């Protein structure tokens, strides 16, 4: 099992990053690869190695806690690596834990691929088993925190678009419309790319 990879970012894709370590490039799937677009120099990516008959894949995380939550989600019937990664991609780890403990199915069903049945299964399988995770006493973000989070997500998306080669002028044409929406960084990027391709 590969616990983590230490190296420099060589490439960023919409689904994964490539970290170069001692001349070897590790392809690591991430919930939001563009979070690493600002990373300079050496960094550590915690990894989970998933093995199937036809596939060996690495999934990456910024902390051991995030990785641990990912492995907990994998223990839920009906949740695979991509589904668990989609839940973590929102960056709302504290709220996810809180929603499970408070049996908030409505919050959990907002994630891709999570219907009512799966949300109920997540709660049944994990409630009471996440004591080591932060945020158990939190029910969500305040309005000010939500606004700050939205600005941060959009800023990260803009940096990611620059890293993909889009000019500031091109980006400025689509940003005003995006400010009116409350999305994750990944969602901002996808929506911006759709609009840029329409121009």
C-alpha positions as CSV (number, residue, x, y, z in Angstrom):
1,X,0.0,0.0,0.0
2,X,1.3,3.5,-0.9
3,X,0.6,5.7,2.1
4,X,1.7,9.0,0.4
5,X,3.7,10.4,-2.5
6,X,6.1,13.3,-2.1
7,X,7.1,15.2,-5.2
8,X,6.3,18.1,-7.5
9,X,3.2,18.6,-9.7
10,X,4.0,17.7,-13.3
11,X,0.5,17.8,-14.8
12,X,-3.1,18.6,-13.8
13,X,-6.1,17.1,-15.5
14,X,-9.8,17.5,-14.8
15,X,-9.8,14.1,-12.9
16,X,-6.3,13.6,-11.7
17,X,-2.8,15.1,-11.1
18,X,0.6,13.7,-11.9
19,X,3.2,13.9,-9.2
20,X,6.8,13.4,-10.2
21,X,8.8,11.6,-7.6
22,X,12.4,10.5,-8.3
23,X,11.8,10.5,-12.0
24,X,8.5,8.5,-11.8
25,X,5.2,10.2,-12.5
26,X,2.3,9.0,-10.3
27,X,-1.2,9.5,-11.7
28,X,-3.4,10.3,-8.7
29,X,-7.2,10.8,-8.9
30,X,-8.5,13.7,-6.8
31,X,-11.9,15.1,-5.9
32,X,-10.7,18.5,-7.1
33,X,-7.3,18.3,-9.0
34,X,-7.3,22.1,-9.5
35,X,-6.8,22.6,-5.8
36,X,-3.1,21.8,-6.6
37,X,-2.8,24.5,-9.3
38,X,-1.2,26.9,-6.8
39,X,1.2,24.4,-5.4
40,X,4.8,25.3,-5.9
41,X,7.8,23.0,-5.1
42,X,7.6,19.8,-3.2
43,X,4.3,18.6,-1.7
44,X,2.9,15.5,0.0
45,X,-0.2,13.8,-1.3
46,X,-1.8,11.1,0.9
47,X,-2.9,8.2,-1.2
48,X,-5.3,5.3,-1.2
49,X,-4.4,2.4,-3.6
50,X,-7.5,0.8,-5.1
51,X,-7.0,-2.6,-6.8
52,X,-9.4,-4.4,-9.1
53,X,-8.8,-7.2,-11.6
54,X,-8.6,-4.7,-14.4
55,X,-7.3,-1.6,-12.6
56,X,-4.8,-0.3,-10.1
57,X,-5.5,3.3,-9.2
58,X,-4.3,5.9,-6.7
59,X,-6.7,8.3,-5.1
60,X,-5.2,11.4,-3.5
61,X,-6.0,13.6,-0.5
62,X,-4.5,16.6,1.2
63,X,-4.7,15.1,4.7
64,X,-4.9,11.8,6.5
65,X,-8.2,12.8,7.9
66,X,-9.7,13.3,4.4
67,X,-8.2,9.9,3.4
68,X,-9.7,8.2,6.5
69,X,-13.2,9.7,5.7
70,X,-12.8,8.4,2.1
71,X,-12.1,4.8,3.3
72,X,-15.0,5.0,5.7
73,X,-17.3,5.9,2.8
74,X,-15.9,3.0,0.8
75,X,-17.3,0.7,3.5
76,X,-20.8,1.8,2.7
77,X,-22.8,-0.5,0.4
78,X,-23.3,1.2,-3.0
79,X,-20.4,3.7,-2.6
80,X,-17.3,3.1,-4.8
81,X,-14.1,5.1,-5.1
82,X,-15.6,7.6,-7.6
83,X,-18.7,8.1,-5.5
84,X,-16.7,8.7,-2.3
85,X,-14.4,11.1,-4.2
86,X,-17.4,13.1,-5.5
87,X,-18.7,13.5,-1.9
88,X,-15.2,14.8,-0.8
89,X,-14.8,17.0,-3.8
90,X,-17.2,19.6,-2.3
91,X,-14.6,20.3,0.5
92,X,-17.5,20.2,3.0
93,X,-16.0,17.4,5.1
94,X,-17.1,18.8,8.4
95,X,-20.7,19.2,7.1
96,X,-20.7,15.6,5.7
97,X,-19.7,14.2,9.1
98,X,-22.3,16.4,10.8
99,X,-25.0,15.4,8.3
100,X,-24.3,11.7,9.0
101,X,-24.4,12.2,12.8
102,X,-27.6,14.3,12.5
103,X,-29.2,12.0,10.0
104,X,-29.6,14.8,7.4
105,X,-30.5,12.8,4.3
106,X,-31.4,16.0,2.4
107,X,-27.8,17.3,2.7
108,X,-26.3,14.0,1.6
109,X,-28.5,13.6,-1.5
110,X,-27.1,16.8,-3.0
111,X,-23.9,14.8,-4.0
112,X,-23.7,13.2,-7.4
113,X,-24.9,9.6,-7.4
114,X,-26.3,9.7,-3.9
115,X,-30.1,9.1,-3.8
116,X,-32.3,8.7,-0.7
117,X,-31.5,5.0,-0.4
118,X,-27.8,5.5,-0.5
119,X,-28.0,8.5,1.9
120,X,-29.9,6.3,4.3
121,X,-27.3,3.5,3.9
122,X,-24.5,6.0,4.6
123,X,-26.2,7.1,7.9
124,X,-26.9,3.5,8.9
125,X,-23.4,2.3,8.3
126,X,-21.4,5.3,9.6
127,X,-23.4,7.1,12.3
128,X,-21.5,6.9,15.6
129,X,-18.3,5.6,13.8
130,X,-16.8,9.1,13.0
131,X,-15.8,10.2,16.5
132,X,-12.3,10.9,15.4
133,X,-13.3,13.5,12.8
134,X,-13.6,17.2,13.4
135,X,-16.9,19.1,12.9
136,X,-19.2,16.7,14.8
137,X,-20.6,19.7,16.7
138,X,-21.1,21.8,13.6
139,X,-24.4,22.0,11.7
140,X,-23.1,24.2,8.8
141,X,-21.5,27.5,7.8
142,X,-22.7,30.9,8.8
143,X,-23.8,33.3,6.0
144,X,-20.5,35.2,6.1
145,X,-18.5,31.9,6.0
146,X,-20.6,30.7,3.1
147,X,-19.9,33.9,1.2
148,X,-16.1,33.7,2.0
149,X,-16.1,30.0,0.9
150,X,-17.8,30.9,-2.4
151,X,-15.2,33.7,-3.1
152,X,-12.4,31.2,-2.4
153,X,-13.9,28.5,-4.6
154,X,-14.3,31.0,-7.5
155,X,-10.8,32.3,-7.0
156,X,-9.4,28.8,-7.2
157,X,-11.4,28.1,-10.4
158,X,-10.0,31.3,-12.0
159,X,-6.4,30.2,-11.1
160,X,-7.1,26.8,-12.6
161,X,-8.4,28.3,-15.8
162,X,-5.2,30.4,-16.0
163,X,-3.2,27.2,-15.5
164,X,-5.1,25.7,-18.4
165,X,-3.8,28.5,-20.7
166,X,-6.8,30.8,-20.8
167,X,-6.1,34.6,-20.8
168,X,-7.3,37.0,-18.2
169,X,-9.4,38.7,-20.9
170,X,-11.1,35.4,-21.8
171,X,-11.8,34.6,-18.2
172,X,-13.2,38.0,-17.4
173,X,-15.9,37.5,-20.0
174,X,-17.4,34.5,-18.2
175,X,-16.7,35.4,-14.5
176,X,-19.5,37.9,-13.9
177,X,-22.1,35.3,-14.7
178,X,-20.5,32.8,-12.4
179,X,-20.4,35.2,-9.4
180,X,-24.2,34.8,-9.1
181,X,-24.0,31.1,-8.5
182,X,-22.9,29.2,-5.4
183,X,-20.8,26.3,-6.7
184,X,-17.8,24.2,-5.8
185,X,-14.4,25.0,-7.5
186,X,-14.8,22.0,-9.8
187,X,-18.4,23.1,-10.8
188,X,-17.2,26.7,-11.5
189,X,-14.4,25.3,-13.7
190,X,-16.8,23.1,-15.7
191,X,-19.3,25.8,-16.2
192,X,-16.6,28.4,-17.2
193,X,-15.2,25.9,-19.7
194,X,-18.6,25.4,-21.2
195,X,-19.1,29.1,-21.6
196,X,-15.6,29.7,-23.0
197,X,-16.1,27.0,-25.6
198,X,-19.4,28.7,-26.7
199,X,-17.6,32.0,-27.4
